[in-house]
Amino acid sequence: MNNDEWVDLLYEARVGGKPAPVCSSRVSGLDHAVAYTAQAGLVERLEASITGFKGALTNKAAQAAMGIDVPVSGVLLEDMRLTAGSIVELGNYSHAVVETEIGFCIGKPVSEQISTDGLMEYVEYCLPMIEIADIGCDDPAAMTIYDFIAANSAAAGYIVGQGSELEAVNEVTVSLFRDGELLHEGRAKEALGDQFAAATWLINQVVGQGYTIEPGFFLMTGSLGALQMATKPGLYSADYGAFGKIEFEFI
């Protein structure tokens, strides 16, 4: 199977509302670069405006679950964006997962690699974010990190909170509730040990793939706390304390 054929299958599954195909065993010469080429091909085929980028597997527990020791990235698209307070249908996802995250809104274009010291030159504000990832695939036992990357690293939905100028972003904690029941607590430093390092890594990762990060784009730096499988309806509330709150409902 060549890369174009892989993209065809990924695209057909995505627009057909089906689980992502697991194809890595049939792709020759497979490595991370090949998988990201398939991801870029899928994004291009979807013909939706890019609105940002996501880090995935940025905490040690998530990496261990996938058997890797590096984070990966995905692309956020306009049709993935949901508003706070949204009512979301579980049936729109093959296997929805709720993740509490922190985001950075970019204020000026980034097209070259940067250092962590220079990050805030490009950031307009930080904010709480929720990711609704879709980890559904047609053969979970055979899925590899390459399948995960090619399928856009499970990017499926995201919710943007209110912007904040809180400088102590690394001190943020978040509690996620469903119908008032605490599901998990997370801490900002779970993403690569430092939010600024995680945002810098994500910028350099996607710039290295040839993207320009435009003003208004969002960067999600990765999950804080456990991944919550969305298996039943309920009202979800992510409380970030002084950093803000996001609520939405699954039906």
N, C-alpha and C positions, 0 to 999 in steps of 0.2 A: 504494500500500500504506500503510495506517495503522499506528500503533504496536502496536495489539492484534494485528493480523495478523502483524506481525514477531515479536512475542513468541510467538505460536502456533507459528511455524516453528522458532524457536530451541528452544522447549520440546520439540517433537516430535523434533527431532534429538538433543537431549540425552538424553531418556529412551529413545530408540531406539538409542543408541550410534552415531550417525552423525556425520559431520563437520558443523560449524556451517554454516548457510546464509549465503551472501553476498547480502545484500538491499539494500545501501545505495543502489544506483542506482535502486531502485524506491520509496524512501521520500521523500516530499515534505517540504520545509522542514528538511532534515537538518542538524544541528549536534551539538556535543558533548552539550548538554543533552538533546536528543532521544535520542541513543544511550544516555545514562545512564538515561533513563526506561525504555527497552527492557530494559536490564540489570536494573533494579529489578523490572520486571515478570516477567522470567525467574526471578529469585531468589524472588519471591513464589510463582510457580507451582510451583517445585520443592518447596516446603513442608518444607525442611530448616532446622534451627536454624543461625543465624549464629554463627560462632565467631571471626570476625575479618575483617581486610581486608588486601589486598595492593597494593603499589605495583608498577606495571609500566612499563617503558621509562624507568627512572630513571637510566640511564647514557647517555652521549652516543652510544655506538656503537649501542645498541638504538634510540634515537630516530632516528638517521640511517637505519637500516635500514627504518624505517616512514615516513620522510619527514616527521617532525614535530619540534618542539623543546620539547615539554612532556610530563611523565609522565602516566599515567592510573592508574585504580584499579579493583579488582575486589573481590568479596565471597568470603570463605572460609566454607564450610559444613561441618557436622559430618560428613557422609558423605564428605568429601574427606580427612579426617585419617587418617594412617597412623602407625604406631609405628616407632621406630628398630628396625632389624633385620628389618623387614617383607620378605616375598617378594611381589613385585608382578608381575602379569601384563601384559606389553606389549600384549596384545590388548585390554585394557580402555581403551586410548587410540587415537585416530585418528592422532595424530602427537605422541608424547610428547617433551618437552624437559626436561632436568634443569638446575636452577638452584641455585647455592649462594647463600644469603642470610643476613641477620641479622634477628632478630625482637625485638620488644618485647612483653612481657606487661603488660597494663593492670591496675592495682590499684584504681582507683576510677572511677566513671562519668565520661564526657566527653560533654557535649552542646552545648558552645559552643566557638567558636574559641579557640585558645591561642597563646601565644608559645613560641619555643624555650626561653627562659629558664624557663618554667613547666612544661616537658614532664615533668621527672623527678618532679614532684608526683603525676603520674598513672601512672607506670611502676613495676611491682613488681620486674621484673628484665629483663635482656636475655638472649638465647639464640641459638645457631646454629639455622638452619632450612634445610630443603631444600624447594624447590618442584618438583613434577612438573606442568608446564604442558602443556596440549594445544592446539597451534596448528593442528590439523587443520580445514580448511574445504573446501567443495565447489567453490570456484573461486579458488585462490590468486592468480592473476594479477589478479583484479578486486577482491580484498579491500582495504578501506580501514580507516583507524583507527576509523571509526564501526562497522564490522562487528566489529572486534576488541573494542571497548568493550561493545557490545550483547551479545556472547557471553561476557560476564563476564571480559573481559580474559584469556582462556585459563586461568582458574582451574580446576584439575582435581584436584590432590592436594598435600598438604604433610606434611612430617615435622618434628616438634618435637624439638629437642635438650634437653640439661639446662640449667636456668637458671644464670645467672652474675651475679655482682655486679661483674664487671670494669668499672671506670670508663673505662678507655682503650679503649672499643669501637671508636673510629675507627682504632686501631692494629692491629686484627685483620686477619690474612691467612688465606686458606683455600686449600687444595690439594685438588682433586678427582681421584680415581683410579678407574679401572675395571679390575678384575682386576690391580691393582698398577701399571698404566700411568698416568702423569700425563696428565690431560686438560687441566687449566687451573689457573691460580692467579688468585686475586682478592683485592682489597683493599677494606676496609670503606668507604673514601671514594669508591668508584666510584658509590655511590648518592647522587646529588645533591651530591657533594662532601663530605658530612657526614652521619653516621647520625642525629644528633639533628635536623638540618634535614629529613631525609627522613621521619622519624617524625612530626615536627610538620606537614609538608606533608600527609601521609596522613591524620592526624587531622582537619585542617581541611577537607580534600577531602571526606571522608565525612560529617562533621558538617554541612557545607554542603549535602549531599544529603538531610539530614533524619534520618540515623541517630544513635543514641546508642551510644557505644562502652562496653560493659559490662565490669565486672571479670572477668578471666580471658580476655578476648579477646586474640588475637594480631595484631600488626601486622608484616607482612613488607615490608621497605623496598625490595626490588628486587634484581636479579641482580648478583652480583659475579663477574667473570671472564666467559668466553665462555658462550654458550648451547650446551648439549651435546645434540645430537639423539640420542635413545635408539633406536637402530636394531637393536641386538642385545642378547641376554642378557648378564648379567655382574654381578659384585659391585662395587657402588659404595661408596666411602669418601670422606667429606668431612672433612678434618683442619683444624681451626681452631686448632691449637696449644693454648695454655692455655685457650682459650675452649671447647674440647670437640671431640667427633668424632661424626659420624652415619654409620651404615652401613645399606645396604639392598641388595636383590638384585632385578634384573629377570629374569624367566624367559619 
